[in-house]
Each structure stands twice: as structure tokens, then as C-alpha cells.
Amino acid sequence: MRVEINGSKIKTPLKGRDVWVPITPEEEIRQKYICRLVNVYGFAIEQMCQDYDYSKITDKKIKSDILVWKNEISRKNNEKPLIFIECKSDSIIIRPEDYFKGIEISKQIGAEFFVATNSKQTKIYSKVFKISEK
């Protein structure tokens, strides 16, 4: 898989087979990271989505850049995603408050991992479960 750019448009395979949107720095980072998820980490397009709007199922306005589920079936069944990914353009410095916000969102939607990325840095966080003693 590779990023496809045609003039001022970039192909977005998670939105549909032949969907092209205006290219922005953030959109280019997003599509490059989707390629990395497929080419390097072995995820399938069918187990991911882009720009998922959680306000449909929660009272909070949450829109994800990229979500990854354990498999295609768990995505189709609208189960909790495995990974919540937030993409930033290279001109934006990822600040600690971005991480805290992303971790909070991943907890709200039930994702096990949160990733914040631009092409300069990528940070991966997992949920920490607190075990209570009885």
C-alpha cells in the first residue's frame, strides 16, 4: 500500500475505494500512518476506519482520526476499538495535554491503546488497569 496524491487531492482508502479529499498536512500524515499500519504492522484496511464520529453513540463530541479493531468482525459489530490514533501535522508540536486528552478519549471509547503521531514523533500508550485488593 502507498499514499496516492493527485494534484491537490489525496486518496483515502478507509473512506472508500475511490474517495479523494483535499490534501492537508494532517491528512497526509494520516494516510502515511495508515500505510504504516498496513505495510509494517500487518493490519488490514477492513479492520480500520477514519473520522469515526462518536457523538452518534455518546453525548460527547469525539471524532477519531483512525480507529483500529482487533479484526474486521469486531469493527462490523461496533465493538470497542483496539487502538485510537490521533494524527497531527508536522508543524504542530505534540504537547503533554494532547496526550492526556487522547488517553482520556481512549478510556471513554474503550480502546486499549492510544497513539499520537506526526512524522517527527510517535507515542504509543496503553491503558493501565488498577487491580483492587479484596
HUUR-V80919 format. One record per pair of residues at least 12 apart in sequence whose C-alpha atoms are under 6 Angstrom apart, sorted by sequence separation. I is the first residue (numbers start at 1). J is the second residue. If there is no record, write none. Layout:
# HUUR-V80919
i = <I I>
j = <J J>
This chain:
# HUUR-V80919
i = <9 51 52 69 70 113 9 10 51 68 69 113 8 9 51 68 112 8 50 68 112 50 67 49 67 49 48 66 48 47 65 47 47 47 46 47 83 90 82 85 87 89 80 81 82 83 84 85 86 87 88 83 85 87 2 1 14 14 30 26 26 25>
j = <21 63 64 81 82 125 22 23 64 81 82 126 22 23 65 82 126 23 65 83 127 66 83 66 84 67 67 85 68 68 86 69 71 72 72 75 111 118 111 114 116 118 110 111 112 113 114 115 116 117 118 114 116 118 35 35 49 50 87 88 89 89>
